[in-house]
Amino acid sequence: MWWSVQMLRMLVWRSKQPAAIRYLESAGLFGIALLFRFTLGPMHGAIPFLTFYPAILLAALLFGWKEAAFVLALSLSAGWYFFLPPTMSLLPAGWAFLGILNIAIIIALKGLAQGLAEAKDRQAVLFQELQHRVANTLQSTAGRLEVIAIRMTSRPEEAADMLDEAIQRMYQSAEMHRRLNDPSLFSGGLRQMVQEVVNSIVDQPSVSRTFQVDEINLSLNQMSVITMLVIEVSNNSVKHVFQRNLGSRFDVTLVSLPGNRAMLKINDDGPGGAGASDEASQDQRLGMRILQGLAAQINGTLTVRHDGGTEVVVEFPPSRSTR
């Protein structure tokens, strides 16, 4: 599986080369096919076009349908001029039909394989994000239970209230995880969903939360990824800032930008990444990889700043430009 994914990435890279380079390399494929055809000599039947088919298929696989059509046109011209027997004037029509059919099949299979590879990458990121999110939730709950166990003997009434609060938090977390797989998740709007997930994670009374979420034309996939980005940053802020009483503000902003762009900005007022322990740094590196993977799913550009707090910014194109 690894080699197939790497091959697909190489094919994508080759298809993104400058057009002049792609057409030049396609012409090279045609030249090789023409040279091999001349080595076969004057042969009849279907043989006159035989060596050109591999060149057409390779052009479709490596570059795209336009380059493959270019090789097909060159091959038809050369086959008709150099190798077509006088009694088979209709044969180029058959060559053209088979060439177009082969190009269509290769392009369809290439698109399907690329889609499967991208889906595999997305699933890996989502699974990693889910693991990290659940681990953060369980760690937070375990911390609360430890505090409750300590206060059971000295302040039992307060411990009982804290236990009720922890149980309620676990119910809220379970509901949040369940809703992330619900197709009607955003029926009340993205702002409401973002506010719900933040409030279920950042539930310290001392923390103020603000939300500015503009109405932007987003796909369901984009809204889901944005919500998971907010969840990831919220968990990080709770774990490294708010549970340690190092900050008291959490802000989420989603605004439209000129040039068919949108910007998601999430920030807290904690001390940033300075002075983090090795364990915390490792956790933050995992969180950074998850954020990068999520941003890539919406063709976004991720920026993280640690200046008077942690600020996560993702700029991305709205729904019609999403993969």
Residue, then its C-alpha position, 0 to 999 in steps of 0.5 A: m500500500w505504501w508504494s502505491v500511495q507514493m506512486l500516486r503522489m509522484l503522478v500528482w507531482r508530474s501532472k503539476q509540472p509546467a505545461a510546456i514541460r509536460y508537452l515536451e515530455s509527451a512529445g518525447l514519448f511519441g518520438i520513442a514510439l515512432l522510433f520503435r515503429f520504424t524498427l518494425g518495418p512495413m507491417h499491415g493490419a492493426i500493427p501500424f499503430l501498435t507502438f503508439y498505444p503505450a505512449i498514449l497510455l503513459a501520457a495519460l497516466l503521467f500527465g493528463w488527458k490533454e497531453a494524452a490527446f496531444v500524443l494521440a493526434l501526433s500518432l494518428s498523423a504519423g501512422w496515417y502518413f508513414f504506415l497506413p496501407p493504401t487499402m485501409s483508409l478507414l483504419p485511422a478512425g478505429w485507431a482514434f476510437l481505441g485511443i480515446l477509449n484508453i485515455a478515458i479509462i486511464i483518466a477515470l482509474k487515475g482519478l479513482a485511485q487518487g481519490l482513494a489515496e486522499a480518503k485514506d490520508r483523511q481517515a488517518v488524520l481523523f482517526q488520530e484527531l479522534q484518539h487525541r480528542v478522547a485522550n484529552t477528555l479522559q485525562s481531564t476527567a481523570g484529573r477531576l476525579e483525583v481532586i474529588a478523591i482528595r476532597m471526599t474526606s475533608r469536604p464531602e459536600e463539595a466533592a459530591d457537587m464536583l462528582d455530579e459536575a464530572i458526570q455531567r461533563m462526561y455526558q456532554s463529551a459523549e454527546m459531542h463525539r456522537r454528534l460529530n457523526d450526525p449528518s444533521l449536525f449543523s442544522g442550527g448553523l455553524r456558530q451554534m455548533v462551534q459555541e456548543v463544542v467550546n462550551s462543553i470543553v472550556d467549562q471553567p466559570s472563570v474563562s470568558r468565551t467570545f464567538q464571531v462566526d460570519e455566514i459563509n458559504l461552506s460545504l458540510n466537509q468544511m464545517s466539520v473540519i472547522t469544528m474539529l479544529v476548534i475542538e483540538v485547540s479548545n482541548n489544548s487550551v484547557k489542558h495547558v492554560f485554563q486548568r492551570n489558571l494561566g489564562s481567562r479568555f478564549d475567542v473563536t473568529l470566522v470571517s470572510l476575506p477578499g479574493n474568495r478566502a476565509m479565515l478561522k482564528i482561535n486564540d487564548d490568553g495563556p503564556g504560549g509555548a514557552g517553558a513547556s515540559d517535555e511531555a507537554s511539548q510532545d503532546q503539542r507536537l502531536g496536536m500541531r500535526i493534527l492541526q496541519g492535517l485538518a487544515a490540509q483537508i480544506n486546502g487551508t494554510l495554518t499559522v500558529r503564533h505564541d505571542g501573549g497567548t496561543e493563536v491558531v489561524v487557518e486561511f482557506p477557500p470557501s466550498r466551491s474550491t474544496r477538494 
